Amino acid sequence: MSAVQSSARTFKSAVCIIPPSTLWKPIQDIREIHDKHVKRWPPHINLLYPYLPYEEFSNVAIPKLLETLSTVKPFRLKLTQFHWFQHSKNSSTAWLKPASIPEDALENLERCMVEAFPDFNDQLNIGSEGFTPHLSVGQFRSKGQVELKVAELNQLFDELEPLEFEVTSVQLINRSGYHDPFRVIQDIPLGG
């Protein structure tokens, strides 16, 4: 059994895509009002979460990520449209949908990650649609609330420049305790 297979899963670490900080303002303006996790998480798109414990970053996670991502080419992401998930009658999440250029680049990245770390395939198994890349912006108590907010945000974002950036790396992040913020431990470059 490999070190990855025998490792404990932890909700204190993730591999994700964090947009450049120059694009954060319109996202964070929304999250400050609607996202109860705004202080804990940076704006992000999870690829592997939960992930390995911090103690395994240097000997397992980082070397394996470097090897895996050396063959993945950088690509562009565009964040332009809001959608929502309904978790239950009283719980919904609004989110920005990332569109990759080329079209399947983000899904290919996720597939590569899960092939390298098959025990961490949670993002593929959430809901009935499989991997749904998303950047969460807020939680809402009712379907009506989230529908109104998503319509409002889509109208607002139609008037703004698209949030677009080059994905040249993924971020390995970790937090110490439940209420501590996640911090970037290492950027793992795409394409070596």
N, C-alpha and C positions, 0 to 999 in steps of 0.2 A: 504494500500500500504506500502511495507517495505521500510526501509531506503535505501536499495540498489536500489530498483525500482524508488525511487523518486530522487536519486542522479543525479547531473549533470555529464556527461561524460567529461573526461579530457584527453588531449594528453600530459599531464605533468606527468603521472604515468603509470606504467605497472607492471605486474607480469611476470617474465621471468626466464629462466635458464641462469646463467652466468658461463662459464667454469672456473675452477681454474686458477688463475693468472699464474701458472707455465706453462700453455699451451698457453698463449696469444701470445708469440713472433711470431711464423709463421703466425698466423692470423692477428696480428696487422701490420706485415711487408707488407702484401697485402693491408690491409685497409688504411694504411698511404698513399699509392699511389693512390688507386682507390675509396675509400669511403669518400664522402663529409661529412658523419656524424661521422667520427672516433673520433672527440673531444667531441661530444654530447653523444653518446651511447658507453658503453663497448661492447665487443663481447657478443652476447646474442641470445637466442631463445625466442621470445615472446609467451606467453601463453594467457594473457589477455592484450589487448591494443586496444583502450584506456581503462582507468580504472577509479576507484573512485578518487575524489579529496583528497589531502593530509589531509584535515580537518576531513575526515572520516576514516583515517587509524586506529586510536586507538580504536574507538568505533564500527566500522563495519568491515573493511577489515581484520585487524589482527586476531580478534577473529574468524571470519568466515573462514579464511584461515587455521588457526590452527585446527579448528574442521574438516574441509573438508579433509585436507591432513593427518590427524592422521591415516587414514585407507589406505593410498597409500604407497606401499612398495618402498624403494629405488631401483634404477636400474642403469645399466651402459649405457653410451652413447658413440658412436664412431663417429668421424667426419673424413671422409676419401675421400669423393667424392664431386666434384663441379657440380653444375647445374646452370640454369638461368631461370629467368622469363622475358617475354617481356611484358611491360606495354603498349607501343604504338610503332609506327614506329621509334621514336627517343628516346626511353627510355627502358633500360633493366637493370636488377640487377643480379649480379653473387652471388652465395651463396653456403655455405657448407651444405650438407645434413647430419642431425643426424640420426644414426641408433641406436635403443634402443635394449638392451638385458635385459629381453625378448623382442621379436620383437614388441609387441603391447603396451609396457609400456608407451611410450610417448603419444600415442593416448589416452590411458586410463586416463592418467594424465589430458590431455586437456578436455576430456569428463567430468571428475569429477569437474574440475574448472568451466566449462560452466554450469553444473547442479547447482552448488552452486551460480553462478553469471550469470543467463541467459540473463541479459541485456548487457552483455559484450562478445557476441559471434562473434565479428568481425573476429577473426582468422579462424573461421569455414566458414565464408561467403566470404572470399577473393578468387576471381577466381572461376572456375567451378569445381575444384578438392576437395573442402572442405579444412580441416586443412592440410596445408603443412608446417611442421616444418622446419625451415631454420635459418641459421646464415649468414646474409648478409655480403659480403666482398667488394662490389663496385657497382657503377652505370656506365653504358655505353650508348653511344648515338646511336649505331646501333647494329643490330643483328649480323653482321659480326664481329664487335669488341668483343662483349661478347662471341661469339662462339670461336674465336681464344684464348681469355684469359682463358676461361673455359678449353679448351683442354690443354693449356700450364700449367695451375695450376694442372690439374689432373695428368699430366705427372710428374710434380715436386713432388706432394704429394705421388705418387706411390713409390718414392725413400726415403720417410721419414717414421719414425715410426708413426703408426696411433695415432691420438689424441683421447685418450680414458680416460674417467673419470666416477666416481661414482656420480650419482645425489642423494644427500641425503637431499637436500633442494631446494626451489625456492626462488627467490629474489623479494622483493617488492621494486620497485625503483621509484624515483621522481626527478623532476627538478623544479627549481623556475621559471625561465623565458625561453622563446623560445630558446635563445642561450646558456643557462646554461647547463652544463653536468648533466646527470642523476647520482644520487648517491643511493647506497643501503641504504634503511631505515631499513629493517629487513630481515633476513634469516628466512624462514618458513620451519621447518623440515618436511620431509616426515616420515610417520610411527610414529608420536608422538615423 
